[in-house]
Amino acid sequence: MRILIKDTTLDGHPLGDEGEVFTGTDPLAVVQAMKGATLFSDHRGVEDYIDMVMRNAKMLGGTELVVKGESQEEKAESFLRELIERGFAEVLAEEVVRIPVPPSVWQGINAVRESGRTNMLDRPTVADLAAQMGYPDATTWIMKNPKLYAEGVFRGFVVDPLGRKS
């Protein structure tokens, strides 16, 4: 998840759509990232961080945040929900940009992946296996585009609908 924590005025009111973006796999991970970006909070726990933000919101802007929950996960979720509902934060769309490849390249990469015969990060072996399996376009593309191939392994590939060669 990606959350924009908005910049605020000196009296604690949110300013437009400017701020800092924090990412995490869940609300607790996002709050941990927020805590990590805060000065002088490295030695405190997540709950102490949430309490500090709640005190500051009340003291600076008169905003009383209500955070509920028993576990850290529940408190982090409640905390983010409060920030979003009060206009201090917003959820951003995930920005996963997949690597476009021609259909014949995708078929070769996918055939190697489904075979399970190698780690997909082992680019030369993936290229060799694609050739052995009858996908010469995939072999050529993988060898000519090492950076794009690596990015595709991590971000995913998408078939280029126009079938253009990369």
For each residue, the residues with C-beta under 8 A, 3 or more apart:
1: 23 24 25 26 27 30 91 94
2: 21 22 23 91 92 93 94 95
3: 21 22 23 30 80 83 84 89 90 91 92
4: 17 19 20 21 89 90 91 92
5: 19 20 21 22 34 83 88 89
6: 14 15 16 17 18 19 87 88 89 90
7: 14 15 16 18 19 20
8: 12 13 14 15 60 61 88
9: 12 13 15
10: 60
11: 60 61
12: 8 9 56 57 60 61 62 63
13: 8 9 61
14: 6 7 8 87 88
15: 6 7 8 9 18 19
16: 6 7
17: 4 6 90
18: 6 7 15
19: 4 5 6 7 15 89
20: 4 5 7 37
21: 2 3 4 5 92
22: 2 3 5 30 33 34 37
23: 1 2 3 29 30 33
24: 1 27 28 29 30 31 32 33
25: 1 29
26: 1 29 30 73 76
27: 1 24 30 31 73 76 77 79 80
28: 24 31 32 46 72 73 76 77
29: 23 24 25 26 32 33
30: 1 3 22 23 24 26 27 33 34 76 80
31: 24 27 28 34 35 46 49 50 76 79 80
32: 24 28 29 35 36 46
33: 22 23 24 29 30 36 37
34: 5 22 30 31 37 38 49
35: 31 32 38 41 44 46 49
36: 32 33 41 42
37: 20 22 33 34
38: 34 35 41 49 52
39:
40:
41: 35 36 38 44 48 49 52
42: 36
43:
44: 35 41 48 49 52
45: 48 49 72
46: 28 31 32 35 49 50 72 75 76
47: 50 51 72 75
48: 41 44 45 51 52
49: 31 34 35 38 41 44 45 46 52 53
50: 31 46 47 53 54 67 75 76 79
51: 47 48 54 55
52: 38 41 44 48 49 55 56
53: 49 50 56 57 65 79
54: 50 51 57 58 64 65 67
55: 51 52 58 59
56: 12 52 53 59 60
57: 12 53 54 60 61 63 64 65 88
58: 54 55 61 62 63 64 65
59: 55 56
60: 8 10 11 12 56 57
61: 8 11 12 13 57 58
62: 12 58
63: 12 57 58 86
64: 54 57 58
65: 53 54 57 58 79 82 83 86
66: 78 82
67: 50 54 75 78 79 82
68: 74 75 78
69: 73 74 75 76 77 78
70: 74 75
71: 74 75
72: 28 45 46 47 75 76
73: 26 27 28 69 76 77
74: 68 69 70 71 77 78
75: 46 47 50 67 68 69 70 71 72 78 79
76: 26 27 28 30 31 46 50 69 72 73 79 80
77: 27 28 69 73 74 80 81
78: 66 67 68 69 74 75 81 82
79: 27 31 50 53 65 67 75 76 82 83
80: 3 27 30 31 76 77 83 84 89
81: 77 78 84 85
82: 65 66 67 78 79 85 86
83: 3 5 65 79 80 86 88 89
84: 3 80 81 87 88 89 90 91
85: 81 82
86: 63 65 82 83
87: 6 14 84
88: 5 6 8 14 57 83 84
89: 3 4 5 6 19 80 83 84
90: 3 4 6 17 84
91: 1 2 3 4 84
92: 2 3 4 21 95
93: 2
94: 1 2
95: 2 92
96: 155 156
97: 155
98: 152 155 156 157 158
99: 148 149 151 152 155 156 157 158
100: 157 158 159 160 164 166
101: 105 106 109 141 152 157 158 159 160 166
102: 105 106 137 141 159 160 163 164 165 166
103: 106 107 159 160 163
104: 107 108 135 137 138
105: 101 102 108 109 135 137 138 141 142 166
106: 101 102 103 109 110 138 157 159
107: 103 104 110 111 135 138
108: 104 105 111 112 130 133 135 137 138 139 142
109: 101 105 106 112 113 126 130 138 142 152 157
110: 106 107 113 114
111: 107 108 114 115 130 133 135 138
112: 108 109 115 117 118 120 126 129 130 133 135 138
113: 109 110 116 120
114: 110 111
115: 111 112 129 133
116: 113
117: 112 129
118: 112 122 125 126 129
119: 122 125
120: 112 113 126 153
121: 150 153
122: 118 119 125 126
123: 126 127 142 143 146 149 150
124: 127 128
125: 118 119 122 128 129
126: 109 112 118 120 122 123 129 130 142 149
127: 123 124 130 131 138 139 142 143
128: 124 125 131 132 139
129: 112 115 117 118 125 126 132 133
130: 108 109 111 112 126 127 133 135 136 138 139 142
131: 127 128 134 135 136 139
132: 128 129
133: 108 111 112 115 129 130
134: 131
135: 104 105 107 108 111 112 130 131 138 139
136: 130 131 139 140
137: 102 104 105 108 140 141 165
138: 104 105 106 107 108 109 111 112 127 130 135 141 142
139: 108 127 128 130 131 135 136 142 143
140: 136 137 143 144
141: 101 102 105 137 138 144 145 149 165 166
142: 105 108 109 123 126 127 130 138 139 145 146 149
143: 123 127 139 140 146
144: 140 141
145: 141 142 148 149 166
146: 123 142 143 149 150
147: 150 151
148: 99 145 151 152 166
149: 99 123 126 141 142 145 146 152 153
150: 121 123 146 147 153 154
151: 99 147 148 154 155
152: 98 99 101 109 148 149 155 156 157
153: 120 121 149 150
154: 150 151
155: 96 97 98 99 151 152
156: 96 98 99 152
157: 98 99 100 101 106 109 152
158: 98 99 100 101
159: 100 101 102 103 106
160: 100 101 102 103 163 164 166
161:
162:
163: 102 103 160
164: 100 102 160
165: 102 137 141
166: 100 101 102 105 141 145 148 160
